[in-house]
Amino acid sequence: MAGADRGAGRARTSVWLEGRPAPRRRSEQPEGLDRDKIVAATVRLLDSEGLAKFSMRRLAAELGVTAMSVYWYVDTKDDLLELALDAVTGELALPEESEGDWRGQLCQLASEYRKLLVTHPWVARLVGEYLNVGPSAMAFANAAQRVLRSSGLSPEQLPGAASLVFQFAYGFSTIEGRFAARCREAGISQDDFFRKVTDTVEERPEFEGSRDLMEARGGASVEEMRRRDWDFALSCAIAGIEAMRDRVAER
């Protein structure tokens, strides 16, 4: 397909940096189709079927058009995935731009990022492959920078603190999302799957230390256990940020 080869042989940067104008409709294009509808359909398919099964042909079938019709609005599949990535990033609720509790605002941003990655498991893969510099992504990044600046960190400390919080959130949420997806595919609840694993572990003497940790962890469900782990780990991250800030200030 001609559209599939567009952009071949050139270094990829970002759909947001290439300055491609919005397409104008031509007579041979289907009625009622536009880029927003294409991106929304892309998100629906990625959520329901996953990244591995996504294709331009599958998307065109979902929209009831030919695959070539989609290429009136995007040059490549990569461009479309990047647009979808920023579209769901726009779901993040950002804290108000006002003086406030930076700790609470940082927890809000991390929790929103966690929710995004769990709700849309395909996002974890794309975040590592694209520049992710769309307007929604930049709004989130700017909010995170603003909140971290208000913590009193020095400029050279800010990138490391952001990495600590959001790479922790990325790892925690990616595992959480994949576990949930695996349970859905197996047709079993997360709690039932966890109980099966726990029953197996209890029968193995080499896991005695793990059993003790699980009992101390507490929580009546997988969701509650995750909430406890998340809250404590995020509290540790924030305490670490404060400690490093104060250590530098005392020098």
N, C-alpha and C positions, 0 to 999 in steps of 0.2 A: 504494500500500500504506500502510495506516495507520501502521505502525511506522516507515516511512521519513520520515514528517513529524514524528515526535516530537522535541520540542526546537526546532522551527522558530521563528524569530522571537526567540530569546533569545540573549544573548551567551554564547559558549562559553568555559568556563574549563578544567576538566579533570574527567574521570570520577573522579579520585582526590579531588577537592575537593567533590564534590556530595553526598556522604553518602548515596548510594542504597543501601538495604539489599540483602543477597543475596536473590534470589528464592526463594520457597518453591514447591515443586512442586504443581501442580494436576492434577486427573484428566485434563484434556485435553492435557497436555504429554506428549511421547513418553518412554518408559522409557529410562533409561540416558544421558540427555542432561543435562549440567551446564555451567556456565560454563567450567570448566577444559578440558573436551573441545572446546568451541566455540573457545576461544582457541588450543588446540593445532592444531586443523584450520585455523584462520586462518593460523597461522604456516606450516604445510605448503603451503598454497595460495600464499601470498605468496612463499615460497622457490621454488616450482616454476613459477609462472605470472607472477609480478610484480604490482606494485601496480595497473597500468593495467587488468589483466583481472579484478581482484578485485571481487566483488559479493556482496551478501547472498544472492541467488538461487544463485550459484555455490557459495557456502559451504553453503547448505541442501542442495543436491544432493550435495555431498561427504559430508555427514552423514546423508543419506537421510531428511531431514525437510522440512517446509514452511518457507518463509522466515519465516512468522509465528511458528513455534515458536522461532526464534532470538531474537525480540524479547521472549520471556519473560525473557531473561537479560541483554540489553543494550538500551538505549534507541535507539541510533543506530549506524550504521556507524563514525562517528568514535570513539565510545566503544570499540568493538571493536578498532579499529586501535590505539588508545592502550593497551588491555590487552595486545595482541600485542607492542607495542613494549617494554613493561616486562617481559613474559615472556622475550623474548630477551635483554634487558639483564641478566636474572638469570643468564645463562650466563657472565658475566664473572668470572674468578677474581681476587679481591681480595687484596692483601698482608695479612699478619698485623698486628694492632694491637700492635706492639712496637717498641722502639728498634731501628733498623737503618739500612742504607744507603739514604738517601732517593733517591739517584740511581737505584739499581737498582729500587727500588719504583716510581719514576715511570716508568721504562722499561717495567716490567711493566704498569702501568695503560695506558700509551699503546699498547703492543703488543696488549693485550686489546681495547682499543677498535678498533684497526685490524682485528683478526680478526673482531669483531662486524660491522663495516661491510662487510667483504668476504664473509663467510659469508651475511649477510642484506642484499643490496644495497638493498632497499626501505627499510631503516632510515634511510638518509641523507636521504631525502625527508621522512620523518615527524619526524625530530629537529628539523627546521626549522619544522614546522607545529604541533606540540603543546608544551605546557608541559613535558612529560616529568618529572613529579614523582611517579611511582609509587615504591613501596618499593625496587625494585631500582635504579632511577635515582638515588634519594637515597642509597642505600648506596654506589654508585660515586662520587657527588659528594662525600660525606663522607670517603671514603677518599682521594680526590685532595686535598681540602683539608688533611687530616691530614698527608699526605706532604709537601705543599708548605710547610706551617708548619714542619716539622722541617728544612727547608732553611735556615732562618734569615732568610727574606724578611720584610720588614715587612708589616703588614696591608694597607697600601695597594698593595703590589706583588703580592699574591697573585692577584687577579683577572686581571691582565695576564699573569702567568706561566701560569696555567691556560689562558688563551686561546691563548697561544703554543703550548703543547704539544698541546692537544686540538683546536684548530682546524687546526693543521698535520696532525694525525692524521686528522681528518675529510676534509680536502682530498685528502691522499695516498691514503687508502683508498677514497674515493668514486670517484676516477679509476681506481684499481686494479680495483675491483669492476665498474665499467661496461665497462672494457676486457675483462675476463674474460667478462662477459655477452655482449658483442658477438661475441666469438670463438665462444662456444657457439652463438649464434644462426646464425652463418655456417658452423658445422660445421668449424672449423679450430682447431688448437691455437694458444696464444698465441705459442709460439716460431716456428711456421710463419708466422703473420701478421706477426710482427716481422721475420722474414727477408725477406718480400716487400716490406715497407716499406723496409728497409735496402737491398735491391737496387735499388729505384726511386730512392732518395736518391743512391746511389753514381753513378748515371748523370746526375745534375743538377749542373752546376758551381756553382750558387748555394748548394748545401748543403755546400760544402767544409769550412767551419768546424764544421758539425754532425758530419761524418764524423770529424773529429779528436777531438771530444768523446766520441763514441761509442766510439772505440778506447781512449781513456784511461779511460773508465768501466769497461771490463772486464766480466767475467761471461759464463759459457758458456750461460746461459739467461735468460729474462725474470725468472724467480723469483729467480735469483741477483743480477741487476742491481738488482731492487727491494730485495732485502735489503741490498745495499751502500748504495744511496741512502738507505734508511730509517735504517740504523744511523748513517751519517754526519750526516744531517740532524738526527736526534734528539740526537746528541752535541753538535752546534752549539747546539741549543736549550738543553740543560742547561748548556753552557759560558756561554751568554748570561745565563741565570738567575744563575749564580754571579757573573759579572762585574758585573751590575747590583746584586746584593745587596752585594757588597764595595764598590762605588762609593758607595752610600748610607751604608754603615757608616763609611767614611773621612771623611765630611763633618763 
